[in-house]
Amino acid sequence: MGVIPLEVGINLRGLIASRFGSVSKFAKEIGWCYSKASRIVNGKQDPDASEIKDMIRVLGICDPAVVSSIFLS
């Protein structure tokens, strides 16, 4: 996976869609059940620090600005 460039309006849902095509495939890759991934992606559940770390790893995010844009906004 390449480095994800910082783009205006980047969000978790869009990043998952571009990398995996669906929340279901993302959930499988990260080792979560679909409902947990869906709740986090849809903003119904806040991820804890460990879950954020796992998402950063699985999504291949290397740029701190992207991490900040997605998880700290």
C-alpha positions in Angstrom: 0.0 0.0 0.0 1.2 3.5 -0.8 1.1 6.6 1.3 -2.3 8.2 1.4 -2.0 11.9 0.4 -3.7 14.5 2.5 -6.8 15.6 0.7 -9.5 18.1 1.6 -12.6 16.3 3.0 -10.8 12.9 3.6 -12.9 10.8 5.9 -13.0 7.3 7.3 -15.8 6.1 5.1 -14.2 7.3 2.0 -10.8 5.8 2.9 -12.4 2.4 3.7 -14.3 2.5 0.4 -11.1 3.3 -1.6 -9.0 0.7 0.2 -11.5 -2.2 0.7 -14.6 -1.4 -1.4 -16.9 -2.0 1.6 -17.2 -1.8 5.3 -17.7 -5.6 5.3 -14.3 -6.3 3.7 -12.7 -3.8 6.0 -14.2 -5.5 9.0 -12.9 -8.9 7.9 -9.4 -7.5 7.3 -9.2 -5.8 10.7 -10.7 -8.8 12.5 -13.9 -7.1 13.7 -17.5 -8.1 13.3 -19.4 -6.1 10.7 -21.7 -4.4 13.2 -18.7 -3.0 15.2 -17.0 -1.6 12.1 -20.3 -0.2 10.8 -21.0 1.6 14.2 -17.6 3.2 14.1 -17.7 4.2 10.5 -21.2 5.7 10.9 -20.2 7.6 14.0 -22.5 5.6 16.4 -19.5 4.3 18.4 -16.3 6.1 19.2 -13.2 3.9 18.7 -10.8 3.6 21.6 -7.1 4.2 21.2 -6.3 0.6 20.4 -9.0 0.5 17.7 -7.7 3.7 16.2 -4.2 2.2 16.1 -5.5 -0.9 14.4 -7.4 1.2 11.8 -4.3 3.3 11.1 -2.3 0.1 10.5 -4.9 -1.7 8.4 -5.6 1.4 6.3 -1.9 2.1 5.8 -2.1 5.7 7.0 1.4 7.1 7.3 0.8 10.9 7.3 0.1 12.4 10.8 -2.1 15.1 9.1 -4.4 12.4 7.7 -4.6 10.7 11.1 -5.5 14.1 12.7 -8.0 14.9 10.0 -9.8 11.6 10.4 -9.6 10.8 14.1 -9.2 14.1 15.8 -11.7 16.3 14.0 
